[in-house]
Amino acid sequence: MVRRHDGVLSPARLEVDFGNIGLHLVACDRLQPGAAADNIYFTDPPNSTYNGNYQADKGSSRLDQRQRLVVSAIIAPPRMDFGSAIANSAVNGWQLSLIETAASPQATDPILIVASTIGGLASSTTINGMVTPFGAPGRVPFLPRSSVPIDTVNRMDARITKAFAYKEALKLDFNFEVFNVLNAISNTSVSSNAYFATGAVIKAATGVGNGSASGGFPDGTNARRAQVSARFTF
């Protein structure tokens, strides 16, 4: 005997009975709005923004970066003999290294700041008045997640190296490195406060997507920086 059931939580359920042996297969390819819990507790609310509507919470991760290209190159001219020890030492041993990075922006969630809600609710800091809010409590409930782009990345790093060799075992390298040669600063954080709620009124905020930080490792910024170094090999 084969029976098919259509329901909200289980769009396709197949039951097969073989005498005293029963086989139950459940396939769920979607959850419709309304597939919700009837009892909602303050301490254990649904983990969806809308009760049972998990489709509304689907979206890109904050870590998702769709395109990223890194190209590196090393230019090292071959060693040549100019017939002079001074000329050979001055002209030979140069090396140029380049790294170009281009990437599409990552994104963050648009945030709803609740200044106050309608009086008489259990909480004045959540949009639905619950002490423990639904999933993604800070996100604007009528906007998709990860819908505020942060910034693109387009930077080039360069290093010039001059090597001095003494015999075969001793070598001294002087390096001059510049990070973000063209000083193309990219935001690493933006203003995500998209709306403010006061009582029963929700108003759009200004400055959404404006840069608020351009941090970078290890100096705390991704603006152009330079450094010199030396390496002695023996």
C-alpha positions in Angstrom: 0.0 0.0 0.0 1.4 3.4 -1.0 0.0 6.6 0.3 1.1 10.2 -0.5 0.4 13.1 1.9 0.7 16.8 1.1 1.2 19.1 4.0 2.9 22.3 5.0 5.9 20.8 6.8 6.2 17.8 4.6 5.3 18.5 0.9 6.1 14.9 -0.1 5.7 11.9 2.3 5.7 8.3 1.1 4.5 5.4 3.3 5.0 1.8 2.1 3.6 -1.0 4.2 4.6 -4.7 3.7 2.4 -6.6 6.1 3.9 -6.0 9.5 6.9 -4.1 8.1 6.4 -0.4 7.5 8.7 1.9 5.6 8.3 5.6 5.9 10.2 8.0 3.6 9.9 11.8 4.1 11.1 14.3 1.6 10.8 18.0 2.2 12.0 20.4 -0.5 10.5 23.6 0.8 8.9 25.1 3.8 5.9 27.3 3.1 5.0 30.4 5.2 2.8 29.2 8.0 4.9 26.2 8.8 5.2 27.6 12.2 5.1 26.7 15.9 1.7 27.4 17.5 3.3 28.1 20.9 6.1 30.6 21.1 8.1 30.9 24.3 10.1 33.9 25.4 13.1 31.8 26.1 13.0 29.7 22.9 11.6 31.5 19.9 11.8 30.3 16.3 15.2 30.8 14.7 13.6 32.4 11.6 12.9 36.1 11.2 9.2 35.3 10.4 7.6 32.4 12.3 8.2 29.3 10.1 9.3 31.2 6.9 12.8 30.0 6.5 12.9 30.9 2.8 13.0 34.6 3.8 16.3 34.0 5.7 18.1 32.5 2.8 20.9 34.6 1.3 24.6 34.9 0.9 27.0 34.5 3.8 29.0 37.5 5.1 32.1 35.6 4.1 30.9 35.1 0.5 33.2 36.7 -2.1 32.1 35.8 -5.6 35.2 36.9 -7.5 38.8 37.2 -6.4 41.9 37.4 -8.6 45.5 37.4 -7.4 48.3 37.7 -10.0 52.0 37.6 -9.0 55.1 38.2 -11.1 58.8 38.1 -10.5 61.2 40.0 -12.9 64.8 39.0 -12.5 67.1 40.0 -15.4 69.8 37.4 -16.2 73.3 38.0 -14.8 75.7 39.7 -17.3 79.4 40.3 -17.4 80.5 43.9 -18.0 84.2 43.2 -17.6 84.3 45.2 -14.3 83.7 43.9 -10.8 82.2 47.3 -9.8 79.8 47.3 -12.8 78.9 43.7 -12.3 78.0 44.3 -8.7 76.0 47.5 -9.4 74.0 46.3 -12.4 73.4 42.6 -11.6 71.4 41.1 -8.7 68.2 43.2 -9.1 64.7 41.7 -8.8 61.2 43.1 -8.9 58.3 41.3 -7.4 54.6 42.3 -7.9 51.3 41.1 -6.5 48.0 42.4 -7.8 44.8 41.6 -6.0 41.3 42.4 -7.3 38.2 41.2 -5.6 34.5 41.8 -5.6 32.9 43.1 -2.4 31.6 41.1 0.5 28.4 42.2 2.2 26.8 42.7 5.6 23.3 42.7 6.9 21.1 45.8 7.0 20.4 46.6 10.6 17.2 47.9 12.2 17.9 50.0 15.3 14.9 49.9 17.8 14.9 53.0 19.9 11.6 52.2 21.5 8.5 50.1 20.7 4.8 50.3 21.4 4.1 50.5 25.2 2.9 47.4 27.0 5.2 44.9 25.3 7.7 42.6 27.1 10.7 44.3 25.6 11.4 47.8 24.3 14.6 46.8 22.3 13.2 44.3 19.9 10.9 45.0 16.9 8.4 42.3 18.0 8.4 43.1 21.7 9.8 39.8 22.8 12.5 39.5 25.4 14.3 36.9 23.2 13.7 37.9 19.6 13.3 35.7 16.6 16.4 34.8 14.4 18.5 37.6 13.0 17.0 40.0 15.6 19.0 43.1 14.3 18.4 42.6 10.6 15.8 44.7 8.8 13.0 42.0 8.5 11.8 43.2 5.0 15.3 43.3 3.4 17.4 40.3 2.4 20.5 39.4 4.4 23.9 40.4 3.2 22.4 43.2 1.0 24.8 46.0 2.0 28.0 45.7 0.0 31.2 46.7 1.8 33.8 47.5 -0.9 35.8 46.2 -3.8 39.5 45.5 -3.5 42.1 46.6 -6.0 45.6 46.8 -4.8 49.2 46.2 -5.9 52.1 45.3 -3.7 55.7 45.6 -5.0 59.2 44.8 -3.8 62.6 45.7 -5.2 65.5 43.5 -4.1 69.2 44.1 -4.6 71.5 41.1 -3.9 75.2 41.3 -3.2 77.0 38.0 -3.4 80.4 37.2 -1.9 81.8 34.0 -3.2 79.2 31.3 -3.3 78.0 30.8 0.3 77.6 34.4 1.4 74.8 36.7 0.2 73.3 39.9 1.4 69.8 41.1 0.1 68.4 44.6 0.6 64.6 44.9 0.1 62.4 47.9 -0.4 58.7 47.0 -0.2 55.6 49.1 -0.8 52.1 47.8 0.0 49.2 49.2 -1.9 51.4 51.1 -4.3 48.6 53.1 -5.9 47.0 53.9 -2.4 43.7 52.4 -3.4 42.1 52.3 0.0 39.2 49.9 0.5 36.6 49.9 3.3 36.6 46.9 5.6 33.5 48.1 7.4 30.5 50.2 6.5 27.6 51.8 8.2 24.8 49.1 8.2 22.2 51.0 10.2 19.4 51.1 7.6 16.3 51.9 9.6 15.4 53.3 13.0 12.2 52.3 14.9 10.6 54.6 17.4 7.2 53.5 18.7 5.1 52.4 15.7 7.2 54.4 13.2 10.1 53.0 11.2 12.2 55.5 9.3 15.1 55.0 6.8 18.5 56.0 8.0 21.0 58.0 6.1 24.6 57.1 5.2 23.9 53.3 4.7 27.0 51.8 3.1 29.3 54.7 3.9 32.8 53.5 5.0 33.5 53.4 8.7 36.9 51.6 8.8 39.7 50.5 6.5 41.6 48.2 8.7 44.5 46.0 7.6 47.1 43.6 9.0 49.6 44.3 10.5 49.5 48.1 10.7 45.8 48.6 11.3 45.2 50.2 7.8 45.3 49.2 4.2 46.6 52.6 3.0 49.9 52.7 1.2 52.8 51.7 3.5 56.5 51.0 2.9 59.3 49.2 4.7 62.9 48.3 4.2 64.6 45.0 5.2 67.8 43.1 4.8 68.6 39.4 4.7 72.0 37.8 5.1 72.4 34.3 3.9 75.4 32.2 4.8 
